[in-house]
Amino acid sequence: MSLDAVLARIDDDLPEAMDRLMTLLRIPSISTDPAYKADCDSAADWLVEDLTSLGVTTSKRPTPGHPMV
């Protein structure tokens, strides 16, 4: 695939990518506030699902704090 084709695809997919990003950013996953612990977990689940839908092999991993993707 040529660079022009890659750049054209990025441009074509930009609105959808921005929508996905905004969906993630709307999850109130404030990691420094214990009140948002469940939201941090939900954000990790959302990210795993979204990246998997794009063909990326992902997993959510537990840590002593919040999960890592």
Secondary structure, 3 states (H helix, E strand, C coil): CCHHHHHHHHHHHHHHHHHHHHHHHCCCCCCCCHHHHHHHHHHHHHHHHHHHHCCCCCCCECCCCCCEC
